Amino acid sequence: MLEKITQIFRIKELRNKIFFILALLVVFRLVANIPIPGVDQNKLKMFFDSNQLFGLLNLFSGRGLSSISLVMLGVGPYITASIIMQLLTMIIPSLEKIYKEEGEAGRQKFNQWTRWATVPLAAMQTFGMIALFRSQGIITSGGAGSIFSMIAIATAGTIFLMWLGELITEKGVGNGVSLIIFAGIVSGLPSSLMNLYATSVDSSQIFTYIILGAVLVLAILAVVFVTEGQRNIPVSYAKRIKGNKMYGGSSTHLPLRINQAGVIPIIFALSIMLFPGMIANFLTKSSNTTLAAIAVKASAIFSPTNWFYWFMYFILVVAFTYFYTAVVFDPNKIAESLQKQGGYILGIRPGKNTADYLYRIMNRITLSGAFFLGFIAILPFFIQSFTNIASISIGGTGLLIVVSVVIETIKQIQGQLAMRDYDEF
């Protein structure tokens, strides 16, 4: 490892890329700590301390929401727009053709549409957040002009982060959007650990903290194992004779990943679980007493302290894992591609039989991946239940994102190092 690190900093081009990305992440953290004018910071702190629901939402905003900063929404609207556009490719055949058949030009056009879709989504989400915070007395400035300026500032902040993310991605060292979320999660670790130490540390519970540390290490190992886990399907290629030469006859494998969907199912499920709680929080101060009472009950049901919330969260993560795997994995196209290239799976007839076989295998391994994602998502609930520690600096979702981003970034750096080794050879 030390040799690899030394090699990274010895190569000027790669070293400059890493320093450039670190500089952009520093810019992101500086902007994330500049609050929008007209915010009562004391009430805002009390609101987030008493509301774990928005603590989860703050995780995906890069911790810019907890200070209602210039980038209060983070890259959340861009992620939402990307997911919507990916789903539309399954519904609209012409959009799928642009994305998959027109090459680089089609993907650039697709990405441009995703950027345009981010703008109205960011504006709508900002308006909803401002309306909620005003109802809680957190945002004190009023008037249509003030609200419009806040919406414009937060929307511009999201577009700015989207631009930073694309600059990072262009350098080929990690995914820009993922690294921005990663930086937001990691930046909150020191303060979270200090708060945990100040409010929860008890010398009589040393054994509990040791168990908590062991669970964290095991969770990291499990995330790495499942993220890297795959089932290799043996594939053979028929021999072909062209002229006096023979081609093919080789054997390889088709890798099927256990976690084909990544963290997308958790983001889907979290978005749905947060929505009822946000609406209920907004209506708790309604002038209609009946509506306010219903909102209070709904807010309690969809609170992260309620077992029903975590049960539904688990079910949605499992369901969305299967759904998104079906979106990104098409066994019919893989079987067709293998058949065109003269490849076949041993013991399985090409064509429909191969597609059915891949579909059956993918369903089986996705089951373990889906249950693992669901367990990681609800891991904080079990930790808080058994240890009575209310403040967990990184939840299961954050842990999965951090580990996945680190693995992806390391792989891209190793790829660049290997490419330079080949150049030298």
C-alpha positions as CSV (number, residue, x, y, z in Angstrom):
1,M,0.0,0.0,0.0
2,L,2.8,2.4,0.9
3,E,4.5,1.7,-2.4
4,K,1.2,2.5,-4.3
5,I,0.8,5.7,-2.4
6,T,4.4,6.7,-3.2
7,Q,3.8,5.8,-6.8
8,I,0.7,8.0,-6.9
9,F,2.5,11.1,-5.7
10,R,5.5,10.4,-7.8
11,I,3.4,10.7,-11.0
12,K,2.9,14.4,-11.6
13,E,-0.3,14.2,-13.7
14,L,-2.0,11.9,-11.2
15,R,-0.8,13.9,-8.3
16,N,-2.2,17.1,-9.8
17,K,-5.5,15.5,-10.4
18,I,-5.8,14.4,-6.8
19,F,-4.9,17.9,-5.5
20,F,-7.3,19.5,-7.9
21,I,-10.2,17.2,-6.6
22,L,-9.2,17.9,-3.0
23,A,-9.3,21.7,-3.7
24,L,-12.8,21.4,-5.2
25,L,-14.0,19.4,-2.2
26,V,-12.6,22.2,0.1
27,V,-14.6,24.7,-2.0
28,F,-17.7,22.6,-1.5
29,R,-17.2,22.5,2.3
30,L,-16.6,26.2,2.5
31,V,-19.8,27.0,0.5
32,A,-21.8,24.4,2.6
33,N,-21.0,26.5,5.7
34,I,-22.2,29.8,4.4
35,P,-25.9,30.2,5.6
36,I,-28.6,31.9,3.7
37,P,-29.7,35.3,5.3
38,G,-32.8,35.4,7.5
39,V,-32.3,32.1,9.3
40,D,-32.6,31.7,13.1
41,Q,-29.6,29.4,13.8
42,N,-30.7,28.5,17.4
43,K,-34.1,27.3,16.3
44,L,-32.6,25.5,13.4
45,K,-30.2,23.6,15.7
46,M,-33.0,22.7,18.0
47,F,-35.1,21.5,15.1
48,F,-32.4,19.1,13.8
49,D,-31.5,17.9,17.3
50,S,-35.1,16.8,17.9
51,N,-35.8,15.5,14.4
52,Q,-33.9,12.4,13.2
53,L,-36.0,12.4,10.0
54,F,-34.3,15.5,8.7
55,G,-30.9,14.2,10.0
56,L,-31.2,11.5,7.3
57,L,-32.2,14.0,4.7
58,N,-29.2,16.2,5.8
59,L,-26.9,13.2,5.0
60,F,-27.7,13.4,1.3
61,S,-27.5,17.1,1.1
62,G,-23.8,17.0,2.1
63,R,-24.8,18.4,5.5
64,G,-25.7,21.7,3.9
65,L,-29.3,21.5,5.0
66,S,-28.5,21.6,8.7
67,S,-27.2,25.2,8.3
68,I,-29.6,26.1,5.4
69,S,-26.5,27.0,3.5
70,L,-26.1,28.2,-0.1
71,V,-26.0,24.6,-1.1
72,M,-28.8,23.4,1.2
73,L,-30.1,20.7,-1.1
74,G,-26.6,19.4,-2.1
75,V,-26.7,17.2,-5.2
76,G,-30.0,15.7,-4.2
77,P,-32.1,17.2,-7.1
78,Y,-29.4,16.1,-9.6
79,I,-29.5,12.5,-8.3
80,T,-33.4,12.6,-8.5
81,A,-33.2,13.9,-12.1
82,S,-30.7,11.1,-13.0
83,I,-32.9,8.4,-11.5
84,I,-36.0,9.8,-13.3
85,M,-34.2,9.9,-16.7
86,Q,-32.9,6.3,-16.2
87,L,-36.5,5.1,-15.5
88,L,-37.8,7.0,-18.5
89,T,-35.4,5.1,-20.8
90,M,-37.4,1.9,-19.8
91,I,-40.7,3.6,-20.7
92,I,-39.8,5.6,-23.8
93,P,-38.1,3.5,-26.5
94,S,-36.8,6.6,-28.4
95,L,-35.0,7.8,-25.3
96,E,-33.4,4.4,-24.8
97,K,-32.3,4.5,-28.4
98,I,-30.6,7.9,-27.9
99,Y,-28.8,6.7,-24.8
100,K,-27.7,3.3,-25.9
101,E,-27.3,3.4,-29.7
102,E,-26.1,6.9,-30.5
103,G,-22.8,6.5,-28.7
104,E,-21.0,9.4,-27.0
105,A,-23.1,12.1,-28.7
106,G,-26.3,10.4,-27.4
107,R,-25.0,10.2,-23.9
108,Q,-24.0,13.8,-23.9
109,K,-27.5,14.8,-25.1
110,F,-29.0,12.6,-22.3
111,N,-26.8,14.2,-19.7
112,Q,-27.8,17.6,-20.9
113,W,-31.5,16.8,-20.5
114,T,-30.7,15.5,-17.0
115,R,-29.0,18.9,-16.1
116,W,-32.1,20.8,-17.4
117,A,-34.4,18.6,-15.4
118,T,-32.4,19.3,-12.2
119,V,-33.3,23.0,-12.3
120,P,-37.1,22.7,-11.8
121,L,-36.6,19.9,-9.3
122,A,-34.2,22.0,-7.2
123,A,-36.6,25.0,-7.3
124,M,-39.6,22.9,-6.2
125,Q,-37.6,21.2,-3.4
126,T,-36.3,24.5,-2.2
127,F,-39.8,26.0,-2.1
128,G,-41.0,23.0,0.0
129,M,-38.1,23.3,2.4
130,I,-38.5,27.0,2.9
131,A,-42.3,26.6,3.5
132,L,-41.6,24.0,6.1
133,F,-38.9,26.0,7.9
134,R,-41.1,29.1,7.9
135,S,-43.9,27.1,9.5
136,Q,-41.4,26.2,12.3
137,G,-40.3,29.8,12.8
138,I,-36.7,28.9,11.6
139,I,-36.8,31.3,8.6
140,T,-37.8,34.7,9.8
141,S,-37.6,36.8,6.7
142,G,-40.9,37.1,4.8
143,G,-42.2,38.5,1.6
144,A,-42.4,37.1,-1.9
145,G,-39.1,38.8,-2.9
146,S,-37.2,37.2,0.0
147,I,-38.6,33.7,-0.8
148,F,-37.8,34.1,-4.5
149,S,-34.2,35.1,-3.7
150,M,-33.8,32.0,-1.4
151,I,-35.1,29.7,-4.1
152,A,-32.8,31.3,-6.7
153,I,-29.8,31.0,-4.4
154,A,-30.4,27.4,-3.4
155,T,-31.1,26.3,-7.0
156,A,-27.9,28.0,-8.1
157,G,-26.1,26.2,-5.3
158,T,-27.3,22.9,-6.6
159,I,-26.2,23.7,-10.1
160,F,-22.8,24.8,-8.8
161,L,-22.3,21.5,-7.0
162,M,-23.4,19.6,-10.1
163,W,-20.7,21.5,-12.1
164,L,-18.1,20.7,-9.4
165,G,-19.1,17.0,-9.6
166,E,-18.7,16.9,-13.4
167,L,-15.3,18.6,-13.1
168,I,-14.2,15.9,-10.6
169,T,-15.6,13.1,-12.8
170,E,-13.7,14.4,-15.8
171,K,-10.4,13.9,-14.0
172,G,-11.1,10.1,-14.0
173,V,-10.4,9.7,-10.2
174,G,-13.8,8.8,-8.7
175,N,-17.3,9.8,-9.4
176,G,-17.9,13.5,-8.7
177,V,-21.4,13.4,-7.2
178,S,-20.5,10.4,-5.0
179,L,-17.3,12.1,-3.8
180,I,-19.4,15.2,-2.9
181,I,-21.8,13.1,-0.8
182,F,-18.8,11.3,0.7
183,A,-17.1,14.6,1.7
184,G,-20.4,15.7,3.3
185,I,-20.7,12.5,5.4
186,V,-17.1,12.4,6.5
187,S,-17.0,16.1,7.3
188,G,-19.6,15.5,10.0
189,L,-17.7,12.7,11.7
190,P,-15.5,14.7,14.1
191,S,-18.3,16.9,15.5
192,S,-20.6,13.8,15.7
193,L,-18.0,11.8,17.6
194,M,-17.3,14.8,20.0
195,N,-21.1,15.2,20.7
196,L,-21.4,11.4,21.2
197,Y,-18.5,11.5,23.7
198,A,-19.9,14.6,25.5
199,T,-23.5,13.3,25.8
200,S,-23.3,9.5,25.8
201,V,-20.0,8.3,27.1
202,D,-20.3,6.5,30.4
203,S,-17.3,4.7,32.0
204,S,-19.6,1.9,33.1
205,Q,-20.5,1.1,29.5
206,I,-17.0,0.5,28.2
207,F,-18.0,-3.0,27.2
208,T,-20.9,-1.6,25.2
209,Y,-18.6,0.7,23.3
210,I,-16.2,-2.1,22.5
211,I,-19.1,-4.2,21.1
212,L,-20.2,-1.1,19.1
213,G,-16.7,-0.7,17.6
214,A,-16.6,-4.5,16.7
215,V,-20.1,-4.2,15.0
216,L,-18.8,-1.2,13.0
217,V,-15.7,-3.1,11.8
218,L,-17.8,-6.2,10.9
219,A,-20.3,-4.0,9.1
220,I,-17.4,-2.4,7.0
221,L,-16.0,-5.9,6.2
222,A,-19.5,-7.1,5.2
223,V,-20.1,-4.0,3.0
224,V,-16.7,-4.6,1.2
225,F,-17.5,-8.3,0.8
226,V,-20.9,-7.8,-0.7
227,T,-19.9,-4.8,-2.8
228,E,-17.1,-6.8,-4.4
229,G,-19.0,-10.1,-4.4
230,Q,-20.0,-11.7,-7.7
231,R,-20.9,-15.0,-9.2
232,N,-18.9,-16.0,-12.3
233,I,-20.9,-17.8,-15.0
234,P,-18.5,-19.8,-17.2
235,V,-18.8,-18.9,-20.9
236,S,-17.2,-20.7,-23.8
237,Y,-16.7,-19.5,-27.4
238,A,-17.1,-21.8,-30.4
239,K,-14.1,-22.3,-32.7
240,R,-14.4,-20.5,-36.1
241,I,-12.2,-21.0,-39.1
242,K,-11.5,-18.1,-41.5
243,G,-9.2,-19.0,-44.3
244,N,-6.3,-20.8,-42.9
245,K,-6.7,-19.4,-39.4
246,M,-8.8,-20.6,-36.4
247,Y,-10.5,-18.1,-34.1
248,G,-12.3,-18.6,-30.8
249,G,-12.3,-21.7,-28.7
250,S,-11.5,-19.7,-25.6
251,S,-13.2,-19.8,-22.2
252,T,-14.0,-16.9,-19.9
253,H,-16.7,-15.9,-17.4
254,L,-19.7,-13.6,-17.1
255,P,-19.6,-11.8,-13.7
256,L,-23.0,-11.3,-12.0
257,R,-22.7,-8.9,-9.1
258,I,-24.5,-9.7,-5.8
259,N,-25.3,-6.0,-5.4
260,Q,-26.2,-5.0,-8.9
261,A,-28.2,-1.9,-7.9
262,G,-25.6,-0.2,-5.6
263,V,-27.0,2.4,-3.2
264,I,-29.9,3.4,-5.5
265,P,-32.5,1.3,-3.8
266,I,-31.7,2.9,-0.4
267,I,-32.0,6.4,-2.0
268,F,-35.4,5.4,-3.5
269,A,-36.7,4.0,-0.3
270,L,-35.4,6.9,1.8
271,S,-37.1,9.4,-0.5
272,I,-40.4,7.7,-0.1
273,M,-40.1,7.2,3.7
274,L,-39.1,10.9,4.2
275,F,-42.1,12.3,2.2
276,P,-44.9,11.4,4.7
277,G,-42.9,12.6,7.6
278,M,-42.1,15.9,5.9
279,I,-45.7,16.6,5.0
280,A,-46.8,15.6,8.6
281,N,-44.2,18.0,10.1
282,F,-45.5,20.7,7.9
283,L,-49.1,20.2,9.0
284,T,-48.5,19.8,12.7
285,K,-49.0,23.6,13.3
286,S,-52.2,23.8,11.2
287,S,-55.0,26.0,12.5
288,N,-57.4,23.0,12.0
289,T,-57.1,21.0,15.2
290,T,-58.2,17.7,13.6
291,L,-55.7,18.0,10.8
292,A,-53.0,18.9,13.3
293,A,-53.8,15.9,15.5
294,I,-53.7,13.5,12.5
295,A,-50.4,15.1,11.4
296,V,-48.9,14.6,14.9
297,K,-49.8,10.9,14.8
298,A,-48.5,10.5,11.3
299,S,-45.3,12.2,12.3
300,A,-44.8,9.8,15.2
301,I,-45.5,6.7,12.9
302,F,-43.0,7.9,10.3
303,S,-40.4,8.9,12.8
304,P,-37.0,7.0,12.7
305,T,-37.6,6.1,16.4
306,N,-40.7,4.0,15.4
307,W,-40.3,0.3,14.5
308,F,-42.9,0.7,11.8
309,Y,-40.7,3.2,10.0
310,W,-37.7,0.8,9.9
311,F,-39.9,-2.2,8.9
312,M,-41.3,-0.3,5.9
313,Y,-37.8,1.0,5.1
314,F,-36.5,-2.6,5.0
315,I,-39.4,-3.8,2.8
316,L,-39.0,-0.9,0.4
317,V,-35.2,-1.4,0.1
318,V,-35.7,-5.0,-0.8
319,A,-38.4,-4.2,-3.3
320,F,-36.5,-1.4,-5.0
321,T,-33.3,-3.6,-5.2
322,Y,-35.3,-6.1,-7.3
323,F,-36.9,-3.3,-9.3
324,Y,-33.6,-1.4,-10.1
325,T,-31.8,-4.7,-10.9
326,A,-34.5,-5.4,-13.4
327,V,-33.9,-1.9,-14.9
328,V,-30.1,-2.2,-15.3
329,F,-29.8,-6.0,-16.0
330,D,-31.5,-7.3,-19.1
331,P,-30.8,-11.1,-19.5
332,N,-32.4,-11.1,-23.0
333,K,-29.9,-8.6,-24.4
334,I,-26.9,-10.4,-22.7
335,A,-28.1,-13.8,-24.2
336,E,-28.5,-12.2,-27.6
337,S,-25.0,-10.6,-27.4
338,L,-23.4,-13.9,-26.4
339,Q,-25.1,-15.7,-29.3
340,K,-23.9,-13.1,-31.8
341,Q,-20.4,-13.5,-30.6
342,G,-20.5,-17.3,-30.7
343,G,-20.5,-17.6,-26.9
344,Y,-22.5,-20.1,-24.8
345,I,-22.9,-21.2,-21.2
346,L,-21.9,-24.8,-20.7
347,G,-25.0,-27.1,-20.6
348,I,-27.4,-24.3,-21.6
349,R,-28.8,-23.8,-25.1
350,P,-28.2,-20.3,-26.6
351,G,-31.0,-17.8,-27.0
352,K,-34.1,-18.0,-24.7
353,N,-32.8,-20.8,-22.5
354,T,-29.7,-18.7,-21.7
355,A,-31.8,-15.7,-20.9
356,D,-34.0,-17.8,-18.6
357,Y,-31.0,-19.2,-16.9
358,L,-29.4,-15.8,-16.3
359,Y,-32.7,-14.4,-15.0
360,R,-33.1,-17.3,-12.6
361,I,-29.5,-17.0,-11.3
362,M,-29.8,-13.2,-11.0
363,N,-33.0,-13.5,-9.0
364,R,-31.3,-15.9,-6.5
365,I,-28.2,-13.8,-5.9
366,T,-30.2,-10.6,-5.8
367,L,-32.2,-12.0,-2.9
368,S,-29.1,-12.0,-0.7
369,G,-28.0,-8.6,-1.9
370,A,-31.4,-7.1,-1.3
371,F,-31.6,-8.5,2.3
372,F,-28.1,-7.3,3.0
373,L,-29.0,-3.7,1.8
374,G,-32.1,-3.8,3.9
375,F,-30.2,-4.9,7.0
376,I,-27.5,-2.2,6.5
377,A,-30.3,0.4,6.1
378,I,-31.9,-0.5,9.4
379,L,-28.7,-1.2,11.3
380,P,-28.8,2.1,13.3
381,F,-32.2,1.1,14.7
382,F,-30.8,-2.1,16.2
383,I,-27.7,-0.4,17.5
384,Q,-29.8,2.3,19.2
385,S,-32.2,-0.3,20.6
386,F,-29.5,-2.5,22.2
387,T,-27.0,0.1,23.3
388,N,-29.4,3.0,24.1
389,I,-27.0,5.3,22.3
390,A,-29.2,7.8,20.4
391,S,-26.5,9.5,18.4
392,I,-24.8,7.5,15.7
393,S,-22.4,9.5,13.6
394,I,-22.7,7.3,10.5
395,G,-25.8,5.3,9.8
396,G,-25.9,2.1,7.7
397,T,-26.8,4.2,4.6
398,G,-23.8,6.5,5.2
399,L,-21.5,3.6,5.8
400,L,-22.5,1.9,2.6
401,I,-22.0,5.1,0.6
402,V,-18.6,5.8,2.2
403,V,-17.2,2.3,1.6
404,S,-18.6,2.1,-1.9
405,V,-17.1,5.5,-2.9
406,V,-13.7,4.5,-1.4
407,I,-13.7,1.2,-3.3
408,E,-14.7,2.9,-6.6
409,T,-12.1,5.6,-6.2
410,I,-9.3,3.2,-5.4
411,K,-10.2,1.1,-8.4
412,Q,-10.0,4.1,-10.7
413,I,-6.6,5.2,-9.3
414,Q,-5.3,1.6,-9.7
415,G,-6.6,1.6,-13.2
416,Q,-4.6,4.8,-14.0
417,L,-1.5,3.3,-12.4
418,A,-1.9,0.1,-14.4
419,M,-2.3,2.1,-17.6
420,R,1.0,4.0,-17.0
421,D,2.7,0.7,-16.2
422,Y,1.6,-0.6,-19.7
423,D,2.8,2.7,-21.3
424,E,6.3,2.2,-19.7
425,F,6.3,-1.5,-20.8
